[in-house]
Amino acid sequence: MRKEHLEYDSPVDALVAVAKRLSHYEGQFGMRSEEVFNQYSKGNLEDSVEFVEWANSYRHFLAIHSDLARRIDDAA
């Protein structure tokens, strides 16, 4: 499994990049990221590189999204 360290100019840029990665997986496998994440978390999917990276990307997406939502709420 490859390990990458990417830096973005803003959390929005990071969210867009991760969303694009998720979209690629969704198109390739014909499944929604949320469903894959739920099934993978339950142990219902194999530990292939694709599913591990997809699940990790979705986890990253959720964290960035949550952080941005919190910042918006704090600013409002």
BAFI-3210 file (N, C-alpha, C; in Angstrom, 3 decimals, decimal comma, padded with zeros to 6 digits):
// residues 76
n [1|2|3|4|5|6|7|8|9|10|11|12|13|14|15|16|17|18|19|20|21|22|23|24|25|26|27|28|29|30|31|32|33|34|35|36|37|38|39|40|41|42|43|44|45|46|47|48|49|50|51|52|53|54|55|56|57|58|59|60|61|62|63|64|65|66|67|68|69|70|71|72|73|74|75|76]
n.u [000,852|000,514|001,843|000,907|001,631|-000,037|-000,402|-002,624|-003,949|-006,152|-008,830|-011,083|-010,031|-008,796|-011,037|-012,334|-010,407|-010,352|-013,006|-013,036|-011,335|-012,913|-015,086|-013,897|-013,370|-016,040|-017,095|-015,480|-016,103|-018,859|-020,311|-021,538|-019,640|-020,295|-021,735|-019,788|-017,925|-019,425|-019,914|-017,274|-016,327|-017,779|-016,574|-017,326|-016,219|-013,389|-009,896|-008,549|-006,223|-007,539|-010,066|-009,237|-007,862|-009,972|-011,856|-010,321|-010,004|-012,661|-013,106|-011,354|-012,591|-014,996|-013,955|-012,787|-015,053|-016,660|-015,070|-015,110|-017,873|-018,171|-016,580|-018,068|-020,451|-019,443|-018,741|-021,123]
n.v [-001,167|002,182|005,163|008,420|011,872|014,685|018,167|020,882|024,047|024,956|023,853|023,447|022,965|020,540|018,972|018,924|017,583|015,054|014,312|014,047|011,837|009,902|009,884|008,794|006,127|005,347|005,411|003,497|001,107|001,115|001,645|003,385|005,558|005,809|003,451|001,509|002,150|001,601|-001,179|-002,130|-001,392|-003,101|-005,449|-006,789|-006,604|-007,356|-007,015|-005,537|-003,455|-001,371|-001,176|-000,627|001,823|003,310|003,286|004,621|007,085|007,933|008,149|010,241|012,232|012,536|013,567|016,011|017,287|017,441|019,119|021,477|022,046|022,536|024,837|026,622|026,731|027,887|030,373|031,495]
n.w [000,000|-000,811|000,650|001,053|001,411|001,309|000,820|001,178|000,109|001,450|003,629|002,069|-000,480|000,093|000,704|-001,791|-003,342|-002,097|-002,477|-005,259|-005,522|-004,244|-005,999|-008,246|-007,376|-006,934|-009,531|-010,743|-009,370|-009,170|-006,859|-003,965|-001,889|000,843|001,356|000,780|002,765|005,086|004,760|004,605|007,127|008,699|008,126|005,869|003,367|001,329|002,247|000,218|-001,557|-002,858|-001,508|001,108|000,792|-000,261|001,847|003,781|002,500|002,485|005,229|005,747|004,206|005,675|008,076|007,269|006,237|008,545|010,125|008,577|008,671|011,399|011,631|010,076|011,536|013,885|012,947|012,327]
ca.u [000,000|001,338|001,530|001,091|001,422|-000,393|-000,763|-003,558|-003,967|-007,279|-009,641|-011,997|-009,233|-008,621|-012,327|-012,553|-009,485|-010,803|-014,269|-012,675|-010,813|-014,072|-015,853|-013,173|-013,671|-017,458|-017,247|-014,763|-016,738|-020,309|-020,852|-021,401|-018,586|-020,884|-022,059|-018,522|-017,357|-020,204|-019,663|-015,876|-016,207|-018,393|-015,788|-018,002|-015,450|-012,002|-008,879|-007,747|-005,652|-008,556|-011,068|-008,577|-007,638|-011,287|-012,392|-009,526|-010,354|-013,982|-012,903|-010,720|-013,657|-015,892|-013,249|-012,678|-016,422|-017,058|-014,301|-015,645|-019,212|-017,962|-016,099|-019,191|-021,341|-018,781|-018,725|-022,505]
ca.v [000,000|003,393|006,186|009,748|013,040|015,800|019,392|021,695|025,454|025,202|022,655|023,268|022,296|019,153|018,297|018,717|016,544|013,766|014,010|013,563|010,485|009,055|009,783|007,844|004,790|005,065|005,106|002,256|-000,053|001,215|001,640|004,653|005,542|005,588|002,027|000,772|002,393|000,838|-002,609|-002,391|-001,266|-004,294|-006,620|-007,484|-006,452|-007,825|-006,014|-005,211|-002,107|-000,411|-000,955|000,013|003,229|003,932|003,500|005,675|008,348|008,339|008,583|011,554|013,109|012,820|014,416|017,362|017,821|017,762|020,292|022,648|022,330|023,150|026,210|027,427|026,957|028,813|031,700|031,999]
ca.w [000,000|-000,887|001,643|000,488|002,272|000,451|001,516|000,418|000,503|002,348|003,865|000,935|-001,512|000,533|000,559|-003,228|-003,800|-001,571|-003,162|-006,598|-005,343|-003,959|-007,232|-009,100|-006,871|-007,155|-010,948|-011,048|-008,759|-009,235|-005,493|-003,262|-000,865|002,161|001,471|000,858|004,082|006,068|004,570|004,954|008,579|009,284|007,741|004,777|002,135|001,439|002,583|-000,958|-001,514|-003,275|-000,462|002,252|000,439|-000,414|003,203|004,415|001,844|002,973|006,615|005,630|003,731|006,805|009,041|006,700|006,167|009,912|010,538|007,872|009,214|012,716|011,411|009,591|012,690|014,803|012,330|012,170]
c.u [000,903|000,893|001,868|000,902|001,188|-000,761|-001,639|-003,538|-005,086|-008,022|-010,622|-011,266|-009,035|-009,908|-012,611|-011,659|-009,930|-012,111|-014,014|-012,156|-011,965|-014,905|-015,210|-013,474|-015,126|-017,721|-016,627|-015,527|-018,268|-020,982|-020,655|-020,368|-019,141|-021,180|-020,795|-017,913|-018,090|-019,927|-018,231|-015,690|-016,786|-017,621|-016,393|-017,296|-014,017|-011,052|-007,954|-007,246|-006,721|-009,555|-010,460|-008,385|-008,962|-011,886|-011,632|-009,819|-011,709|-013,902|-012,298|-011,763|-014,579|-015,237|-013,149|-014,047|-016,902|-016,354|-014,833|-017,028|-019,104|-017,504|-017,212|-020,151|-020,749|-018,800|-020,108|-023,032]
c.v [001,236|004,392|007,527|010,804|014,213|016,997|020,231|023,113|025,757|023,892|022,388|022,566|020,818|018,365|017,984|017,591|015,162|013,355|013,490|012,125|009,510|008,840|008,790|006,406|004,409|004,703|003,776|001,028|-000,020|001,139|003,014|004,509|005,243|004,101|001,182|000,932|001,592|-000,655|-002,983|-002,356|-002,477|-005,570|-007,404|-007,355|-006,892|-006,673|-005,750|-003,772|-001,074|-000,124|-000,287|001,503|003,977|004,244|004,612|007,044|008,839|008,828|009,993|012,591|013,513|013,765|015,853|018,030|018,267|019,021|021,566|023,031|023,008|024,601|027,133|027,743|027,967|030,242|032,321|032,641]
c.w [000,000|000,173|001,033|001,562|001,336|001,303|000,596|000,953|001,491|002,584|002,713|-000,208|-001,171|000,347|-000,908|-003,744|-003,336|-002,248|-004,577|-006,529|-005,090|-005,216|-008,194|-008,675|-007,149|-008,613|-011,320|-010,555|-008,784|-007,876|-004,881|-002,138|000,520|002,376|001,587|002,245|005,154|005,963|004,951|006,473|009,297|008,944|006,599|003,434|002,379|001,762|001,397|-000,819|-001,845|-002,160|000,773|001,966|000,301|000,954|003,920|003,801|002,329|004,417|006,634|005,182|004,881|007,815|008,535|006,670|007,547|010,413|009,870|008,398|010,576|012,562|010,934|010,735|013,660|014,265|012,256|013,426]
res [m|r|k|e|h|l|e|y|d|s|p|v|d|a|l|v|a|v|a|k|r|l|s|h|y|e|g|q|f|g|m|r|s|e|e|v|f|n|q|y|s|k|g|n|l|e|d|s|v|e|f|v|e|w|a|n|s|y|r|h|f|l|a|i|h|s|d|l|a|r|r|i|d|d|a|a]
***
